[in-house]
Amino acid sequence: MLGFWHYVKQQSWLMLLPLLLLAAFGAKAVAAPSASFSATTSGTINNLNLTANIGIADADQGRVGNIYLGFRLQQIWLLNNGSGWVRYEGGPLPIYAAGPLTTRSIEVARNADLSSLVGGQLYVGYGLTEAELSAKSQYGLIYTVVADTTAPTVSATVIANGATSVPISASIGATLSEAMDPATLNAQTVKLSQGSTLVPGSVSYSGLSVVFLPTNPLSPNTSYTATITGGGNGAKDLAGNALLSDYSWSWTTAAAPSRLAPVLLGTAGNFAILAKTAISTVPTSVVTGDIAVSPAAATFITGFSLIADASNVFATSTQVVGGGRVYAANYAVPSPSNLTTAVLDMQTAYTDAAGRPTPDFLNLGSGNIGGLTLAPGLYKWGSTLTIPTDVVISGSANDVWIFQISGDLTMSAAKRITLAGGALAKNVFWQVAGQVTIGTTSHFEGIVLSQTAINLQTGATLNGRLLAQSMVALDSAVVTKPAP
């Protein structure tokens, strides 16, 4: 018997109940001519929300009395004394709360798992005294814990069955009728197929929604079928009830989007690195192509051991190779005006890239594109973008990729972006509102248009251009301007 009491005390819903009850007796409701007791519930016993409704008789409204909460399992009673549940073995009933009596609703349980308490009964009552509670039968059974034997169902899908012209970036998800066992929603029970070929991807589950995320973007003008497996080896609810049978829905993706026009860099495209406030390297780096700062002066180019040309129009550095030169706003004419134009062109290119409408892919991977192969198109994220594992950019030499990123762009250490199928770095544009960080020894491809700072960590390499509206910092990095 004592063992049972110890077991029940461990049930989270019983221990948390006093913290969930509303102050005093809860929120006010309308008075009743006679006492009434009921419960309002939602969810299943594995994920239950329960509110107790206490209707105080008109004659008792405002009188000082007591509220009682009791739970019975088999022959054992537990009463709530306002601080927790105690086993009742005789004597005065523990009082949950005392004060002026007013019709109230009390939140008793929130997202509670009662599956181990099948058969338990919840009572609520009130009385000016315990004797009156009994004499007037001012109490009621408001809820009995009954085993869940109802099979879950699929209540909705994000993409309608039979839909056509579906964007290739559309979310592939479904809503279940009740909370599910997350362990039963995985790549074996939630699948996407193109004909008889399974599409690789990952599965996530939250609340009542399950989502399938393809490893690679879907193909245009192609039919797909999603399936949630039912039966003994399929998706199950928290009580172990399985989806009765497989649930499938199919759709056809839209035709391929029109090819994007590249972002025009203007004279900013003359530089491998262009920044407004500073360019630094600690220790030495290697840059193939011109570098420049404006409106900052040459003193804000640090770590390059600049050698001024006799004309004072530019400088050179042993770290700037391939015929590359170093320019700054305080060098001789025509450098100041040329750099002013280049910075304006850089800002115009950033605005162009940021303003391209109607993305083909919105929030792909929820801001994590590690492991993906990226088809040509316009991509947009309303958050930070991370690249924790290798990425492939695949397309032809005439295809264009524009990545719109409203937060930071962070690439982990020792990762790699690879171009495939003839894709060219000059046609890959990363528009980043926040900071850009390329991790240690990682390799990056494309034109980076950053509204703030760009940081290439130790040993990082880049085939492209770094165009920053603040500063660029290199740490033994290699930057190579892309092929024309």
C-alpha positions in Angstrom: 0.0 0.0 0.0 2.8 2.4 0.9 4.5 1.4 -2.3 1.5 2.5 -4.3 1.3 5.8 -2.5 5.0 6.5 -3.3 4.3 5.6 -6.9 1.3 7.9 -7.2 3.3 10.7 -5.7 5.8 10.5 -8.5 3.1 11.1 -11.2 4.1 14.5 -12.7 0.5 15.7 -13.1 -0.3 15.2 -9.4 2.9 16.9 -8.2 2.4 19.8 -10.5 -1.3 20.3 -10.0 -1.1 22.9 -7.2 1.2 25.0 -9.4 -1.3 24.9 -12.2 -4.4 25.8 -10.2 -5.5 29.4 -10.6 -5.1 31.8 -7.7 -7.9 31.5 -5.0 -10.4 29.3 -6.8 -9.7 30.3 -10.4 -11.4 32.5 -12.9 -14.9 33.7 -12.3 -17.9 32.2 -14.1 -21.7 32.7 -14.0 -23.5 31.8 -10.8 -25.8 28.7 -10.7 -29.2 28.3 -9.0 -27.9 25.0 -7.5 -24.5 23.4 -7.1 -23.0 21.8 -10.1 -19.6 20.1 -10.9 -18.1 19.3 -14.3 -14.9 19.1 -16.2 -13.7 20.5 -19.5 -11.1 18.4 -21.3 -9.0 18.3 -24.4 -6.4 15.8 -25.7 -6.0 12.2 -24.6 -5.0 10.7 -21.3 -1.4 10.8 -22.6 -1.5 14.6 -23.1 -4.5 15.8 -21.2 -5.8 19.3 -20.4 -8.4 19.4 -17.8 -10.4 22.2 -16.1 -12.7 21.6 -13.2 -15.9 23.8 -13.2 -17.5 24.4 -9.7 -21.0 25.9 -9.8 -21.7 27.4 -6.4 -25.4 27.4 -5.5 -27.0 30.9 -5.4 -27.7 30.5 -1.7 -24.0 29.9 -1.0 -22.5 32.7 -3.1 -20.2 34.8 -1.1 -20.3 32.8 2.0 -17.0 31.6 3.5 -16.4 28.0 2.8 -14.0 25.3 1.6 -13.1 23.8 -1.8 -12.1 20.1 -1.9 -10.2 18.2 -4.5 -9.9 14.4 -4.3 -8.6 11.6 -6.5 -9.5 7.9 -6.0 -7.6 5.0 -7.5 -9.1 1.6 -6.5 -9.7 2.1 -2.7 -7.0 4.7 -2.1 -8.0 8.3 -1.7 -5.7 11.3 -2.2 -6.8 14.8 -1.2 -5.1 18.1 -2.3 -4.4 20.4 0.7 -3.4 23.4 -1.4 0.3 22.4 -1.3 0.2 18.9 -2.7 -1.5 15.6 -2.6 -1.7 13.6 0.6 -3.1 10.2 1.3 -6.4 10.3 3.2 -6.8 7.6 5.9 -9.5 9.2 8.0 -10.1 12.3 10.1 -10.9 15.8 8.8 -10.7 16.2 5.0 -7.7 18.2 3.8 -8.9 21.5 2.4 -7.7 22.7 -1.0 -8.7 26.3 -0.4 -10.9 28.4 1.9 -12.6 31.8 1.4 -15.7 33.4 -0.1 -17.5 30.9 -2.3 -17.9 32.0 -5.9 -18.6 29.9 -9.0 -15.2 29.2 -10.5 -13.2 27.3 -13.1 -9.9 25.7 -12.0 -7.2 24.5 -14.4 -6.3 21.0 -13.0 -4.0 19.5 -15.6 -2.0 20.8 -18.5 -0.4 18.4 -21.1 -0.5 15.7 -18.4 0.2 12.0 -18.9 -2.4 10.0 -17.0 -1.8 6.7 -18.8 -0.5 5.0 -15.7 -3.6 6.0 -13.7 -6.4 4.3 -15.7 -9.5 3.8 -13.6 -8.7 6.8 -11.4 -11.5 9.2 -10.5 -11.3 13.0 -9.9 -13.8 14.6 -7.5 -14.5 18.2 -6.7 -16.8 19.7 -4.0 -17.4 22.5 -1.6 -19.1 23.2 1.7 -19.3 25.8 4.4 -18.1 22.9 6.5 -17.1 19.3 5.8 -20.4 18.2 7.4 -22.4 20.4 5.0 -20.3 19.0 2.0 -21.5 15.5 3.0 -25.1 16.4 4.1 -25.9 18.3 0.9 -23.9 16.1 -1.4 -22.1 19.2 -2.7 -19.5 17.2 -4.6 -19.3 15.3 -7.8 -17.2 12.9 -9.9 -16.0 15.0 -12.8 -13.5 12.8 -14.6 -12.5 9.2 -14.9 -9.3 8.1 -16.4 -10.2 5.8 -19.3 -7.6 3.9 -21.4 -7.1 5.3 -24.9 -8.0 2.8 -27.5 -8.7 5.2 -30.4 -6.5 4.9 -33.4 -4.9 8.1 -34.6 -5.8 9.5 -38.0 -4.3 12.1 -40.5 -6.5 15.1 -40.2 -4.8 17.4 -42.8 -1.8 17.7 -45.2 0.0 20.8 -46.1 -0.1 19.9 -49.8 -3.6 18.8 -50.9 -3.9 15.4 -52.5 -3.9 15.7 -56.3 -2.6 19.3 -56.3 -0.7 20.6 -59.3 1.8 23.3 -59.9 3.1 22.9 -56.3 6.3 25.0 -55.6 9.3 22.7 -55.3 10.0 24.3 -52.0 6.6 23.6 -50.5 6.5 22.1 -47.0 5.8 18.3 -47.0 3.9 17.8 -43.8 0.7 16.4 -42.2 -1.3 17.0 -39.1 -2.3 14.1 -36.9 -5.5 13.8 -34.8 -3.6 13.4 -31.5 -0.2 13.5 -30.0 2.1 10.7 -31.4 5.0 8.7 -30.1 7.9 10.6 -31.7 9.9 7.3 -32.0 7.4 6.0 -34.5 7.7 8.9 -36.8 10.9 8.5 -38.7 12.4 7.8 -42.1 11.0 4.3 -42.0 7.4 5.4 -41.4 7.3 8.8 -43.2 8.4 8.5 -46.8 8.5 10.4 -50.0 8.7 8.7 -53.4 9.0 9.6 -57.0 7.4 6.7 -58.7 9.1 3.6 -57.2 12.2 5.6 -56.1 12.4 6.8 -52.5 13.5 10.4 -52.0 16.2 10.8 -49.3 15.3 13.1 -46.5 14.8 13.6 -42.8 11.6 13.6 -40.6 10.8 16.0 -37.7 7.8 15.9 -35.4 6.4 18.6 -33.1 3.0 19.1 -31.5 0.6 17.3 -33.9 2.6 18.0 -37.0 5.1 15.7 -38.9 7.3 17.2 -41.6 9.4 15.4 -44.3 12.5 17.5 -45.4 14.1 16.3 -48.6 17.8 16.1 -48.6 17.8 17.9 -52.0 15.3 20.3 -53.6 12.5 18.5 -55.5 12.5 18.4 -59.3 10.2 20.7 -61.2 7.2 19.3 -63.2 7.4 15.9 -61.3 4.9 13.8 -59.5 5.6 12.8 -55.9 3.8 10.7 -53.3 4.2 11.0 -49.5 3.2 8.1 -47.2 2.8 7.7 -43.5 2.9 4.0 -42.6 0.2 2.4 -40.6 -0.3 -0.9 -38.9 1.9 -2.7 -36.4 5.2 -1.3 -37.7 3.8 2.2 -38.4 3.1 5.4 -36.7 1.5 5.1 -33.2 0.0 7.5 -30.6 1.3 7.8 -27.1 -1.0 5.0 -26.0 0.5 2.6 -28.6 -2.5 2.8 -31.0 -1.3 2.5 -34.6 -2.6 4.4 -37.6 -5.0 1.8 -39.0 -3.5 1.8 -42.5 -1.0 3.6 -44.7 -2.0 7.2 -45.5 -0.7 8.6 -48.9 -1.2 11.8 -50.8 0.3 12.8 -54.2 1.0 16.0 -56.1 2.8 17.4 -59.1 5.4 20.1 -58.8 5.4 23.3 -60.8 7.5 23.8 -64.0 11.0 25.0 -63.6 11.3 28.7 -62.7 12.7 31.1 -65.2 16.4 31.4 -65.1 17.6 34.2 -62.8 19.5 37.2 -64.2 22.9 37.5 -62.4 23.5 40.4 -59.9 25.4 43.1 -61.7 28.4 44.2 -59.7 29.5 47.1 -61.8 33.0 48.3 -61.0 32.8 46.5 -57.7 33.5 43.4 -59.8 37.0 44.7 -60.4 38.0 43.6 -56.9 38.6 40.4 -55.1 38.1 42.2 -51.8 36.3 45.5 -51.4 35.4 47.0 -48.0 34.4 50.4 -46.6 36.1 50.4 -43.2 39.1 47.9 -43.1 40.8 44.9 -44.5 43.1 43.0 -42.2 45.2 39.8 -42.2 46.9 38.1 -39.2 49.2 36.5 -40.1 49.9 36.4 -43.8 47.2 35.5 -46.4 47.2 35.1 -50.2 44.8 37.2 -52.3 44.6 36.8 -56.1 43.1 40.0 -57.5 42.8 43.7 -56.4 41.8 44.7 -52.9 40.6 48.2 -51.8 39.1 50.2 -49.0 36.9 53.3 -49.3 36.2 55.8 -47.7 38.8 54.5 -45.3 42.4 55.3 -45.8 45.3 52.9 -46.5 46.2 52.8 -42.8 43.1 50.7 -42.4 44.6 47.9 -44.6 46.7 46.1 -42.0 49.0 43.1 -42.0 49.8 43.3 -45.8 53.1 45.2 -45.6 52.1 47.6 -48.3 54.7 48.9 -50.8 53.6 52.2 -52.3 53.9 52.6 -56.1 55.8 55.6 -57.3 52.6 57.0 -58.8 50.9 56.8 -55.3 47.7 55.6 -57.2 48.0 52.1 -55.7 50.3 49.9 -53.6 51.5 46.3 -53.9 52.0 43.5 -51.4 53.6 40.1 -51.5 50.3 38.7 -50.2 48.3 40.2 -53.2 49.4 38.1 -56.1 48.5 37.5 -59.8 49.1 41.1 -60.7 46.8 42.3 -58.0 47.0 45.9 -56.6 46.0 47.6 -53.4 43.8 50.7 -53.5 42.6 53.1 -50.8 40.6 56.3 -50.7 43.5 58.5 -49.8 45.7 57.4 -52.7 46.3 59.7 -55.7 43.8 60.5 -58.5 41.9 58.7 -60.0 41.7 56.2 -57.0 39.4 58.2 -54.8 36.7 58.7 -57.4 37.1 55.2 -58.8 36.6 53.7 -55.3 33.6 55.9 -54.5 32.0 54.5 -57.7 32.9 51.0 -56.8 31.5 51.2 -53.3 28.2 52.7 -54.7 28.1 49.8 -57.2 28.7 47.3 -54.4 25.8 48.8 -52.4 23.6 48.8 -55.5 24.4 45.1 -56.1 23.5 44.3 -52.5 20.2 46.1 -52.8 19.5 44.2 -56.1 20.2 40.8 -54.6 18.2 41.6 -51.5 15.2 42.8 -53.4 14.7 39.9 -55.8 11.1 38.8 -55.3 9.3 35.5 -55.2 11.9 33.1 -53.9 11.9 29.6 -55.3 13.0 28.2 -51.9 11.9 29.8 -48.6 13.6 29.0 -45.3 15.1 25.8 -46.8 16.2 23.4 -44.1 15.0 25.9 -41.5 18.3 27.7 -41.8 20.5 24.7 -42.0 21.6 23.6 -45.5 24.3 21.2 -44.5 24.5 18.1 -46.7 22.2 19.6 -49.4 22.6 19.8 -53.2 21.4 23.3 -54.3 19.7 23.7 -57.6 19.7 27.1 -59.4 17.2 29.6 -58.1 16.4 32.3 -55.6 16.7 31.2 -52.0 15.5 33.2 -49.0 15.9 32.8 -45.2 14.4 35.0 -42.5 17.0 34.0 -40.1 20.6 33.0 -39.6 21.9 30.5 -42.1 24.4 27.7 -41.0 26.5 25.3 -43.1 27.6 22.6 -40.6 28.4 20.0 -43.3 29.5 20.0 -47.0 27.2 21.5 -49.6 27.0 21.0 -53.4 25.9 23.8 -55.8 24.9 22.0 -59.0 23.9 23.5 -62.3 25.1 24.7 -65.7 27.6 27.5 -66.5 24.6 29.7 -67.3 22.6 29.1 -64.2 22.4 31.6 -61.3 22.0 31.2 -57.5 21.0 34.1 -55.2 20.9 33.4 -51.5 19.0 36.1 -49.4 20.0 35.8 -45.7 18.4 38.2 -43.2 20.8 37.1 -40.4 24.3 35.9 -40.1 26.0 33.3 -42.4 28.1 30.8 -40.5 30.1 27.9 -42.1 31.6 25.4 -39.7 35.3 24.4 -39.7 36.7 22.0 -42.3 33.6 22.1 -44.5 33.4 22.6 -48.2 31.1 24.1 -50.8 31.6 22.3 -54.2 30.4 23.5 -57.6 29.1 20.7 -59.9 27.7 20.3 -63.4 29.5 23.3 -64.8 28.3 25.9 -62.1 30.5 29.0 -61.9 31.4 30.9 -58.8 30.8 34.2 -60.6 27.1 33.3 -60.8 26.7 32.4 -57.1 25.6 35.4 -54.9 25.4 35.4 -51.1 23.5 38.5 -49.9 23.9 38.6 -46.1 22.5 41.2 -43.8 24.5 40.1 -40.8 28.1 38.9 -40.4 29.8 36.2 -42.5 32.1 33.7 -40.8 33.9 31.0 -42.9 35.3 28.4 -40.5 38.9 27.2 -40.1 40.2 25.4 -43.2 36.8 25.5 -44.9 36.3 26.3 -48.6 33.6 28.7 -49.9 32.4 29.5 -53.4 30.7 32.6 -54.7 30.3 36.4 -54.4 29.7 37.5 -50.8 27.7 40.7 -50.5 27.7 41.5 -46.8 26.0 44.5 -45.1 28.4 44.1 -42.2 31.6 42.1 -41.6 33.3 39.1 -43.3 35.7 36.9 -41.4 37.7 34.1 -42.9 39.2 32.0 -40.1 42.6 30.3 -40.1 43.3 28.4 -43.4 39.9 29.2 -45.0 39.8 29.5 -48.8 37.3 31.2 -51.1 36.8 31.2 -54.8 34.9 34.4 -55.4 34.8 37.9 -54.1 34.4 39.5 -50.6 32.3 42.7 -50.9 31.6 44.1 -47.4 29.9 47.3 -46.3 32.1 47.3 -43.2 35.3 45.2 -42.8 37.0 42.0 -44.0 39.3 40.0 -41.7 41.6 37.3 -43.0 43.6 34.7 -40.9 46.1 32.9 -43.1 43.3 32.7 -45.7 43.3 32.3 -49.5 41.0 34.4 -51.6 40.9 33.9 -55.4 38.9 36.0 -57.7 36.6 33.8 -59.9 37.1 33.1 -63.5 35.3 35.6 -65.8 
